[in-house]
Amino acid sequence: MTRPTTRRQFLQTSASVFAFAAAFGNVQAFSQEKPAWKAGVAKAVLTPEKSVWLAGYGSKRAPDGKLHDLWMKALALEDNAGHRAVLITSDFQGVPKVMSDRVFEQLQKQFKLERTQVMFTFSHNHCGPRLGDDLIDYYPVEAEQEALVEEYTTQMVTKTVAMVGESLSKLAPASLAIGEGKATFAVNRRNNREADVPDLIAKGTPLVGPVDHAVPVMTVTRPDGKLEAVLFGYACHPTTLSFLTWCGDYPGFAQLEIEKAHPGTTAMFVNTCGGDQNPLPRRKVELCEKYGHMLAVGVEEALKQQLKPVSSGLHTAFEIIDLPYLKNVSREELTELSKDLTGIKGRWSRRLLKKLDAGDKFESAYPYPIHAWRLGKEMLVVGMGAETVVDYALRFKREFGEGTWVMGYADDMISYIPSRRVWEEGGYEGGSNLFEYGRPAYRWEGGIENRISASVHKLVKQVRE
């Protein structure tokens, strides 16, 4: 006959079970405590139905089909105090201010979400579609194409707002946890000539230049143990491919592989600070699939480890700072350049001359968006506009410590954002190439890293107080 369990034995057994669960990061499944978070996930296909050109590379690229669909996805979060934030990820090459501002305005009107509560990120995929006036002077001017781009951009504004609304409607109890994997295919393109890389790798010669091979991972798990979403990042250009077919490049393949391995889970990618990083060698679909697999393996390695639970508490801060140009281009310079009837500088100069003729004046700086989000005491997210070089991620992770995510490619596709080191070295990412992005200047003023850093430190202090 089994003896009845005494109260003391019951408490001892319960304590042992709870300790076992805590050791394996699954306290919530064994306890009756309120989950630390609510989360909602939604996604929408963004593959164009009409012949909007593929973005990037500065040439006419009409689509000839697709390898897989392009997506944007939303993760809505709410802490126990009711504070909310939404992260949008997407397979876009670049979301320009003329689009994202319309999204932010509608999100405020419809859902009372302020700019501090929303980050709109894009992978910088060069097999995705054009949007708005992003890189407007890059492409040959065709009125029919510009009308298609405007139509498509408006559709994407509507679809993005609806997707965010859906994510908010799905807010339900969840737990968050973070970890980190590794992937090694990103190469510093400033320090390693693309043509030399295959031979260097074959010989086992170490590549040079700063890189960030970390794969930060965050999981969203329901109380019943269902893995709802996996958010992960990597610092590298999605430029493995340069053909005419829609696909998400290596991040697209990585997300598909993760979702196949975890049915019912939504995989979401953010480009951390890959402005000067390329997947090398490249230009083959097999390589693109390989890099996607390597990134997915990095995510899976993190998932196999003991992840760190993220406690409740959401704090967000945001500001727009002025990034000054070194010097505005003059009317005389533009007049001379306008004689070029076929190249990008000719298109750029003629467009800017029209603005001057209409009475416009060139701004001396560009409005630059910066975010800081703190999730619990374990996770800090720094989000910055445009193509930040890897130095920013390495610096802020060093300065703010474990659990820090540093992301570029947020809110606005402005240009390359060089660190002071890259600015002094010059070259493509740090030199006189702002005209490619339509700015009324050739180059940033040299102190932009200090300006950005001062803002980031201020915002981080706000969310940590």
PyMOL commands that set and color helices and strands:
alter all, ss='L'
color gray80, all
select helices_A, chain A and resi 7-23+27-30+97-111+115-117+136-138+143-169+194-203+249-261+285-304+331-337+344-357+390-400+420-425+427-430+434-437+448-464
alter helices_A, ss='H'
color red, helices_A
select strands_A, chain A and resi 37-45+65-66+71-79+84-90+118-120+172-182+186-188+214-221+227-234+245-246+266-271+277-279+308-310+314-324+365-375+379-384+387-388+404-407+416-417
alter strands_A, ss='S'
color yellow, strands_A
deselect
rebuild
show_as cartoon
